[in-house]
Structure formats: structure tokens, C-alpha cells
Amino acid sequence: MAELCIKVDQLRVIYNQGKSNEVRSLDGVSVEIYPQEYVIIYGPSGCGKSTLLYGISGLQAPTYGEVIVDGKNLAKMTKKDKVAFHQSSIGMVFQAFYLIETLTVIDNVCLPKVFRGESLAERREAAMKLLQRFSIDEHADRFPSQLSGGQKQRVSIARALVNNPTIILADEPTGALDSESAQNVLDIFKEINDVDKKTFIMVTHNPEHLIYADRVVYMKDGKIIREDVNRDKRPAEAAKKDFVTTPENISNELRLLMRTFKNLSLQQVGVLLIPFKAKQLMTHILSELTEEQSSAAEALLKEFLFKNLDETGFKTRLDLDAEKGGAGWNKLRAISFVDRAQEIVSIASQISKNPEQALITVSDYLIGSYHLKLDDEELLRFRAFIKMRIENKMDRFGLQQRLDFSKKLGGVGLYRGTAEKVVREMELLMLLNYSAQ
């Protein structure tokens, strides 16, 4: 099995720890990267993706956890070791370029070699080869202020490569560029990965970049929420340890559900899914009962889903005192809860009975529940995406992307928070609809 290139283990980065303004930038992040992979770390602003990149580079010390690069624990390195590590193992490309304005282009590229004892002739020869490769050699004696943004970024890429590191890290490298320059930079990165065989890790919030990656690591709120694999360069043993692993011989329906509900295992099928369904439905509808009231209601909900209790009996038992075998709710809450649960269960059951008719029912239910205002084009797209999810041609993450994307990008254009709520509701319907038979 190939050796790991990078191993991040339960990395936590906490600012102002223990104070009222404590911020958890990273909260228990673990990821493994193998040599020559092209990995994109993707997510919204503030999700911790740049912090993870800086943790891998050794520029951000962990509060807890470990970062191991080429078998070396960065936190245990001496200052001398870290200097050598940054000189020979890591090359970095930044959104803001960070070129030194008082140095010429070629001297900027040479700079990482200055501290390695190489002669001026050797430094300039290596730098010029890279400038020629990236078609910027004619500007070698100019200063950064005389270059366009795209040219500056090509200079910074040459600087990152000049010491021939094994790993290249790029933090939002196209964020300050026009579309043509951005495409040029992305093509260069792909070449560096494919031809130079460099391990390449890029941070971005642009969904259009994701097709370039071998793997995409999705982040939110300081955590990794999932991984997608476009081309798996990892050894077979590592691929089996993917972020979400599913056996080959299960239905596509259950496979997609398992990606959504991480604690759902293959063994929780048929009868064993009922308790899980009850817990998810309870969590979905309620948030303000005592633990005892919730536990008692969850037990009754299981009986309802097992069809051992009808709608009337369910309402009656919820309203009974705990001493009499009930849940200790009041009558109005019991009626409201059972009606809501019955509505969701009824709609979910239609998905398996008549998928085509269920499309309209489910779409109208979601639109009404979240007061969505959709024009004709948005409605057609919304129903098309819901249909794909019902037919298990898309998972929850694909659905959320399409609901969240703007109309210009082919999506529905919902607010992100609304899209998340709609998808959560849809996933609950898919779970309740699932049957092992």
C-alpha cells in the first residue's frame, strides 16, 4: 500500500480558547491525502477550509490533533526542521500573490532558492525555465506593479515550484482574476498535477472548479461533511476507508440514504429501521420537550410506525400521564404532532406506491411547507430535481447544490438556508419511504 503523503488527525484550531469570544475554526477534522492526488477543499467563506490548508502547510499550529506530512509530525519539528520543510516540501500559491514589489519578476521567483546556498547563476537558470514554461519570461526584468493579475499569479506559481517541492498548496488562487486568467491558472495546476506528478491541494468556494479534482472535500462550520471522488488515485485499501463507505450489493436507494444519515448501517434494514425512523421523525418535529416526554413519545411513535397504534390511539396515549403509560403531553400538542407525523408518513408512502404521482404531491408539499415563490422556469427545475431524488439518481448533496445554485448556473436559486430545510424534509420522506422488502 502506498505511503500516505498527508495525514490530518482530529485537527482542532480554536482562537481565544476559554473566552467569551472563542471561535472554533476547525473542529475535529481528519483527512488523508496520497501522493499525486489533486484534492479540492470546498465550502463557503468561514467554514475553515483555509485554516485546514494552513495547518497542512505548518503555518497554523493545531490547538489539538496532529498534522503529519511525509511521515513527519509538524508540531514536533524544530525551527530548523520547519525551515527545511518549507523550503523543500511545500510550495504555496495565494489569492493575493504576495510578490515583493521592490524585486523584479525573476528575483521574486529566485527568492526561495536564496537561502539554500545556490549560486546566482543556478537560481536564475531555474527561475527562467519556469518563466518560459508559463510564457512570462519576457517580463523577467519587470516589477510586479507592471504586470496584470494573471501574470502575477503565474509568477507566484513559478516561485512555488522553483525548489521542486512534492506538494503544492493553493488558497483561492483565482479569486482575484478575470475568467480567462483564472482558466489559464487552472490549466497550469492540472498540468502540474498530471505532468509534474505533484500532490496538489486547492481551497475554493467556486463550484465550477470541482471537476478538476480527483477528490473533493466538502467543509461546513469547521468540519468535513463529506467527500466526493471523481478519479480515485488512492490504493484500493485506502479507497475502502472513504468518508462514506457503502457495500457494492445494496440498492441505490439505501446507498444514498446511508450518505445522508451517517449512523445508518446496512444491518438497520426492515424492522430495524423503524426505531431509526422514529428517532429522525421525532428530532425533525420536536425540539422543546423534556427528555422523558420525548423518550416516551418516541416509543409510541415506533408503535405507530409499526402499525400497532392507529392515529386516534396515538393521540390518546401522547395525552395520557406518564404514570398511566402515556407521554404526558397536552391534548393540543398531541393532536398537532400526530397530524404532522401522519401527513409526513402519508406523503412518504406515496413515493413507493406511485412515484410519478408522488412527484407533484411531494413538490407541492415542499413548496407549501416552506412558502417557496417560484416562477414557471424555477418550478420546472424544482420538480425535475425532486424527481431525480425520488428516482435515486441524485443524493441529498446534489439536490441541495441544485436548489442553491443560481438560475444562471442551472439551479433554482433558493436561499441557502431554505435549500437546506427543503432538502432535510425531502431526505426524511426518502427515509420513511424506504423498505427492505
C-alpha positions as CSV (number, residue, x, y, z in Angstrom):
1,M,0.0,0.0,0.0
2,A,1.3,3.4,-1.0
3,E,2.6,5.6,1.8
4,L,0.4,8.5,3.0
5,C,1.5,11.9,1.8
6,I,-0.5,13.9,4.3
7,K,-2.4,12.7,7.4
8,V,-4.6,15.2,9.4
9,D,-5.9,13.6,12.5
10,Q,-8.6,15.2,14.6
11,L,-7.3,18.7,14.0
12,R,-8.8,21.4,16.1
13,V,-7.9,25.1,15.8
14,I,-9.5,27.3,18.4
15,Y,-9.0,31.0,18.8
16,N,-9.5,32.8,22.1
17,Q,-9.9,29.5,23.8
18,G,-11.9,29.6,27.0
19,K,-13.0,33.2,26.4
20,S,-16.5,34.6,25.6
21,N,-15.4,35.2,22.0
22,E,-14.0,31.7,21.5
23,V,-14.0,30.6,17.8
24,R,-13.6,27.0,16.7
25,S,-12.2,27.4,13.2
26,L,-11.6,23.7,12.9
27,D,-13.4,21.1,15.0
28,G,-12.0,17.6,14.8
29,V,-11.0,17.5,11.1
30,S,-9.4,14.3,9.8
31,V,-8.3,13.6,6.2
32,E,-5.8,11.5,4.4
33,I,-4.1,12.5,1.1
34,Y,-1.9,10.3,-1.0
35,P,0.9,11.2,-3.4
36,Q,0.0,12.8,-6.7
37,E,-3.7,13.4,-5.7
38,Y,-5.4,16.6,-6.8
39,V,-7.7,17.4,-3.8
40,I,-10.0,20.4,-3.6
41,I,-11.2,21.7,-0.2
42,Y,-14.6,23.2,-0.9
43,G,-17.0,25.2,1.2
44,P,-18.5,28.6,2.0
45,S,-16.5,31.5,3.4
46,G,-15.6,31.0,7.1
47,C,-16.0,27.2,7.0
48,G,-12.4,26.6,8.0
49,K,-11.0,25.4,4.6
50,S,-8.1,27.9,4.5
51,T,-7.3,27.1,8.1
52,L,-7.0,23.5,7.2
53,L,-4.7,24.4,4.3
54,Y,-2.5,26.5,6.6
55,G,-2.5,23.6,9.1
56,I,-1.2,21.3,6.4
57,S,1.5,23.9,5.4
58,G,2.7,24.2,9.0
59,L,1.8,27.9,9.1
60,Q,-1.1,27.3,11.5
61,A,-0.3,25.4,14.7
62,P,-3.0,23.0,15.9
63,T,-4.8,23.6,19.2
64,Y,-5.4,19.8,19.3
65,G,-4.7,17.0,16.9
66,E,-1.9,16.2,14.5
67,V,-0.7,17.0,11.0
68,I,1.8,14.5,9.6
69,V,3.4,15.3,6.2
70,D,5.7,12.8,4.6
71,G,5.8,10.9,7.9
72,K,6.8,14.0,9.9
73,N,4.7,15.4,12.7
74,L,4.7,19.2,12.0
75,A,4.1,20.1,15.7
76,K,7.2,18.2,16.8
77,M,9.5,19.8,14.2
78,T,12.3,22.1,15.4
79,K,12.6,25.6,13.9
80,K,15.4,24.3,11.6
81,D,13.3,21.3,10.5
82,K,10.4,23.6,9.7
83,V,12.6,25.9,7.6
84,A,13.8,22.9,5.6
85,F,10.3,21.6,5.3
86,H,9.0,24.9,3.9
87,Q,12.0,25.2,1.5
88,S,11.9,21.7,0.0
89,S,8.5,20.1,0.6
90,I,5.8,22.7,0.3
91,G,5.1,25.3,-2.4
92,M,2.3,27.8,-1.8
93,V,0.1,29.9,-4.1
94,F,-2.1,32.7,-2.6
95,Q,-5.0,34.7,-3.9
96,A,-3.1,38.0,-3.2
97,F,0.1,36.8,-4.9
98,Y,2.4,38.2,-2.2
99,L,5.1,39.2,-4.6
100,I,7.7,41.6,-3.3
101,E,7.2,44.9,-5.2
102,T,10.8,46.0,-5.0
103,L,12.2,42.8,-6.6
104,T,12.0,42.0,-10.3
105,V,9.9,39.1,-11.6
106,I,12.9,36.8,-11.9
107,D,14.2,37.8,-8.4
108,N,10.8,37.0,-6.9
109,V,10.9,33.5,-8.4
110,C,14.5,33.0,-7.3
111,L,13.8,34.1,-3.7
112,P,13.1,30.6,-2.2
113,K,16.5,29.5,-3.5
114,V,18.5,32.3,-1.9
115,F,18.6,30.6,1.5
116,R,19.7,27.2,0.1
117,G,23.2,28.3,-0.8
118,E,22.8,28.0,-4.6
119,S,24.8,30.3,-6.9
120,L,23.1,33.3,-8.6
121,A,23.6,31.6,-12.0
122,E,21.9,28.4,-10.8
123,R,19.0,30.3,-9.2
124,R,18.3,32.4,-12.3
125,E,18.6,29.4,-14.7
126,A,15.9,27.5,-12.7
127,A,13.7,30.6,-12.5
128,M,14.0,31.4,-16.2
129,K,13.0,27.9,-17.2
130,L,9.7,28.2,-15.2
131,L,9.1,31.7,-16.6
132,Q,9.5,30.3,-20.1
133,R,7.2,27.4,-19.3
134,F,4.5,29.8,-18.2
135,S,5.0,32.2,-21.0
136,I,6.1,35.1,-18.8
137,D,9.9,35.1,-19.5
138,E,9.7,38.3,-21.5
139,H,8.7,40.1,-18.3
140,A,11.5,38.7,-16.2
141,D,13.1,42.1,-15.6
142,R,9.9,43.9,-14.9
143,F,8.5,44.7,-11.4
144,P,5.2,43.2,-10.2
145,S,3.4,46.5,-10.5
146,Q,3.9,46.3,-14.2
147,L,2.0,43.0,-14.6
148,S,-1.6,42.0,-14.9
149,G,-3.3,39.9,-12.2
150,G,-3.0,36.7,-14.3
151,Q,0.7,37.4,-15.0
152,K,1.3,38.0,-11.3
153,Q,-0.3,34.6,-10.4
154,R,1.9,32.8,-13.0
155,V,4.9,34.4,-11.4
156,S,3.8,33.2,-7.9
157,I,3.2,29.7,-9.3
158,A,6.8,29.7,-10.7
159,R,8.0,30.8,-7.3
160,A,6.1,27.9,-5.6
161,L,7.7,25.4,-8.0
162,V,11.3,26.7,-8.1
163,N,12.5,24.5,-5.3
164,N,10.8,21.4,-6.8
165,P,8.5,20.6,-3.8
166,T,6.4,17.5,-3.7
167,I,3.3,19.3,-2.5
168,I,1.6,22.4,-3.9
169,L,-1.0,24.3,-1.8
170,A,-3.2,26.9,-3.4
171,D,-5.6,29.2,-1.4
172,E,-8.3,30.7,-3.5
173,P,-5.8,31.2,-6.3
174,T,-8.3,32.5,-8.9
175,G,-10.3,34.7,-6.6
176,A,-8.7,38.0,-7.8
177,L,-8.6,37.0,-11.5
178,D,-10.8,37.5,-14.5
179,S,-12.3,34.4,-16.1
180,E,-9.7,34.0,-18.8
181,S,-6.8,34.3,-16.4
182,A,-8.5,32.0,-14.0
183,Q,-8.9,29.3,-16.6
184,N,-5.2,29.7,-17.5
185,V,-4.2,29.2,-13.9
186,L,-6.5,26.1,-13.5
187,D,-5.0,24.6,-16.6
188,I,-1.5,25.1,-15.2
189,F,-2.5,23.5,-11.9
190,K,-3.9,20.5,-13.8
191,E,-0.6,20.2,-15.7
192,I,1.4,20.4,-12.5
193,N,-0.6,17.5,-11.1
194,D,-0.7,15.4,-14.3
195,V,2.7,16.0,-15.8
196,D,4.9,17.0,-12.8
197,K,3.2,14.5,-10.6
198,K,2.9,17.0,-7.7
199,T,0.4,16.4,-4.9
200,F,-1.9,19.4,-5.3
201,I,-4.4,20.8,-2.8
202,M,-6.6,23.8,-3.6
203,V,-9.1,25.7,-1.5
204,T,-12.0,27.2,-3.3
205,H,-15.6,28.2,-2.9
206,N,-16.3,28.1,-6.7
207,P,-18.3,25.0,-7.7
208,E,-17.1,25.3,-11.3
209,H,-13.6,24.2,-10.1
210,L,-14.7,20.9,-8.6
211,I,-14.4,19.0,-11.9
212,Y,-10.6,19.4,-11.8
213,A,-10.1,17.5,-8.6
214,D,-9.6,13.8,-8.1
215,R,-11.3,14.2,-4.7
216,V,-13.5,17.0,-3.3
217,V,-13.5,17.5,0.5
218,Y,-16.7,19.5,1.5
219,M,-16.5,21.6,4.6
220,K,-19.0,23.4,6.7
221,D,-18.7,25.0,10.2
222,G,-15.2,23.8,10.8
223,K,-15.9,20.2,9.9
224,I,-15.7,17.9,6.9
225,I,-19.2,16.9,6.0
226,R,-18.5,14.6,3.1
227,E,-16.1,13.7,0.3
228,D,-16.8,13.1,-3.4
229,V,-14.4,11.1,-5.6
230,N,-14.1,12.0,-9.3
231,R,-11.0,9.9,-10.1
232,D,-9.6,7.7,-7.3
233,K,-5.8,7.7,-7.4
234,R,-5.6,6.1,-3.9
235,P,-4.6,2.5,-3.4
236,A,-7.6,0.1,-3.1
237,E,-7.2,-0.3,0.7
238,A,-7.4,3.5,1.2
239,A,-10.5,3.9,-1.1
240,K,-12.3,1.4,1.1
241,K,-11.9,3.8,4.0
242,D,-13.7,6.6,2.2
243,F,-15.6,9.2,4.1
244,V,-18.8,7.3,3.4
245,T,-18.4,3.6,2.6
246,T,-21.2,1.5,1.2
247,P,-21.2,-2.1,0.1
248,E,-21.4,-2.9,-3.6
249,N,-24.5,-5.1,-3.4
250,I,-27.0,-2.8,-1.8
251,S,-29.8,-0.8,-3.5
252,N,-29.0,2.6,-4.8
253,E,-31.8,3.9,-2.6
254,L,-30.2,2.7,0.6
255,R,-26.8,3.8,-0.6
256,L,-28.0,7.4,-0.9
257,L,-29.8,7.2,2.4
258,M,-26.6,6.0,4.1
259,R,-24.7,9.0,2.7
260,T,-27.3,11.3,4.4
261,F,-27.8,9.5,7.7
262,K,-24.2,8.7,8.7
263,N,-25.3,6.4,11.6
264,L,-27.4,4.2,9.4
265,S,-25.8,0.8,8.7
266,L,-26.7,-1.9,6.3
267,Q,-27.9,-4.1,9.2
268,Q,-30.6,-1.5,10.1
269,V,-33.0,-2.6,7.4
270,G,-36.6,-3.8,7.6
271,V,-37.8,-3.9,11.2
272,L,-34.5,-2.5,12.5
273,L,-35.1,0.8,10.5
274,I,-38.3,1.6,12.4
275,P,-36.5,2.8,15.6
276,F,-34.2,4.9,13.5
277,K,-37.1,6.3,11.5
278,A,-38.9,7.2,14.7
279,K,-35.8,9.0,16.1
280,Q,-35.3,11.0,13.0
281,L,-39.0,12.0,12.8
282,M,-39.0,12.9,16.5
283,T,-36.0,15.1,16.1
284,H,-37.4,16.7,13.0
285,I,-40.7,17.8,14.5
286,L,-39.8,18.5,18.2
287,S,-37.2,20.5,20.0
288,E,-38.7,21.7,23.3
289,L,-39.9,18.7,25.3
290,T,-38.2,17.2,28.3
291,E,-36.1,14.1,27.7
292,E,-38.7,11.9,29.5
293,Q,-41.5,13.3,27.3
294,S,-39.5,12.8,24.2
295,S,-38.4,9.3,25.0
296,A,-42.0,8.2,25.9
297,A,-43.3,9.8,22.7
298,E,-40.6,8.1,20.6
299,A,-41.6,4.7,22.0
300,L,-45.2,5.4,21.0
301,L,-44.1,6.7,17.6
302,K,-42.3,3.4,17.0
303,E,-45.6,1.6,17.7
304,F,-47.4,3.9,15.3
305,L,-44.8,3.2,12.5
306,F,-45.1,-0.5,13.3
307,K,-48.9,0.0,12.8
308,N,-49.6,-1.3,16.3
309,L,-51.2,2.1,17.1
310,D,-53.7,3.9,14.9
311,E,-53.9,7.7,14.7
312,T,-56.6,8.0,17.4
313,G,-54.8,5.7,19.8
314,F,-51.5,7.6,19.2
315,K,-53.1,10.9,20.1
316,T,-54.7,9.4,23.2
317,R,-51.5,7.8,24.5
318,L,-49.5,11.0,24.0
319,D,-52.0,12.9,26.1
320,L,-52.0,10.4,28.9
321,D,-49.9,11.0,32.0
322,A,-46.6,9.1,32.2
323,E,-47.9,7.1,35.2
324,K,-50.7,5.7,33.0
325,G,-48.3,4.7,30.2
326,G,-48.6,7.9,28.2
327,A,-46.1,10.6,27.3
328,G,-47.5,13.4,29.5
329,W,-48.2,15.9,26.7
330,N,-51.2,18.2,26.5
331,K,-54.0,17.4,24.1
332,L,-53.4,20.2,21.6
333,R,-49.7,19.3,21.3
334,A,-50.6,15.6,20.8
335,I,-53.1,16.4,18.1
336,S,-50.7,18.7,16.3
337,F,-47.8,16.3,16.5
338,V,-49.8,13.3,15.3
339,D,-51.4,15.2,12.4
340,R,-47.9,16.4,11.4
341,A,-46.4,12.9,11.7
342,Q,-49.3,11.4,9.8
343,E,-49.0,13.9,7.0
344,I,-45.3,13.2,6.5
345,V,-45.8,9.4,6.7
346,S,-48.7,9.6,4.2
347,I,-46.7,11.7,1.7
348,A,-43.7,9.4,2.1
349,S,-45.8,6.3,1.4
350,Q,-46.9,7.7,-1.9
351,I,-43.4,7.7,-3.2
352,S,-43.2,3.9,-3.3
353,K,-46.9,3.4,-4.3
354,N,-46.9,5.8,-7.3
355,P,-43.7,7.7,-7.9
356,E,-45.0,9.7,-10.8
357,Q,-48.0,11.0,-9.0
358,A,-45.9,11.5,-5.8
359,L,-43.7,13.9,-7.7
360,I,-46.5,16.5,-7.8
361,T,-47.6,15.7,-4.3
362,V,-44.1,16.0,-2.8
363,S,-43.2,19.1,-4.8
364,D,-46.4,20.9,-3.8
365,Y,-45.9,19.8,-0.2
366,L,-42.4,21.2,0.0
367,I,-43.4,24.4,-1.8
368,G,-46.3,24.9,0.6
369,S,-44.4,24.0,3.7
370,Y,-41.6,26.5,3.0
371,H,-43.6,29.1,1.2
372,L,-41.5,29.0,-1.9
373,K,-42.2,31.6,-4.6
374,L,-41.1,30.0,-7.9
375,D,-41.7,31.3,-11.4
376,D,-42.5,28.8,-14.2
377,E,-38.9,28.0,-15.0
378,E,-37.9,27.6,-11.4
379,L,-40.9,25.4,-10.8
380,L,-40.0,23.1,-13.7
381,R,-36.4,22.8,-12.4
382,F,-37.5,22.3,-8.8
383,R,-39.8,19.4,-9.9
384,A,-37.1,17.9,-12.2
385,F,-34.6,17.8,-9.3
386,I,-37.2,16.4,-6.8
387,K,-37.9,13.7,-9.5
388,M,-34.2,12.8,-9.7
389,R,-34.0,12.4,-5.9
390,I,-37.2,10.3,-5.8
391,E,-35.7,8.1,-8.5
392,N,-32.4,7.9,-6.6
393,K,-30.5,9.5,-9.5
394,M,-29.2,12.1,-7.1
395,D,-28.2,12.2,-3.4
396,R,-29.1,14.9,-0.9
397,F,-25.9,16.9,-1.5
398,G,-26.6,17.0,-5.3
399,L,-30.1,18.1,-4.6
400,Q,-29.0,20.9,-2.2
401,Q,-26.5,22.2,-4.7
402,R,-29.1,22.4,-7.5
403,L,-31.6,24.1,-5.2
404,D,-29.0,26.5,-4.0
405,F,-27.3,27.3,-7.4
406,S,-28.5,30.5,-9.1
407,K,-30.7,30.2,-12.2
408,K,-27.7,31.3,-14.3
409,L,-25.8,28.2,-13.2
410,G,-28.8,26.0,-13.9
411,G,-30.2,25.9,-10.4
412,V,-33.4,27.0,-8.7
413,G,-31.8,29.9,-6.8
414,L,-33.2,29.3,-3.3
415,Y,-31.6,30.9,-0.3
416,R,-29.0,28.5,1.1
417,G,-30.9,28.2,4.4
418,T,-34.2,27.5,2.6
419,A,-32.5,24.9,0.4
420,E,-31.1,23.1,3.4
421,K,-34.5,23.0,5.1
422,V,-36.2,21.7,1.9
423,V,-33.5,19.0,1.5
424,R,-33.8,17.9,5.1
425,E,-37.5,17.4,4.6
426,M,-37.0,15.6,1.4
427,E,-34.5,13.2,3.0
428,L,-36.9,12.4,5.8
429,L,-39.5,11.5,3.2
430,M,-37.0,9.3,1.4
431,L,-36.1,7.6,4.7
432,L,-39.7,7.0,5.8
433,N,-40.4,5.6,2.3
434,Y,-37.5,3.1,2.4
435,S,-38.3,-0.5,2.9
436,A,-36.1,-3.5,2.8
437,Q,-38.7,-5.6,1.0
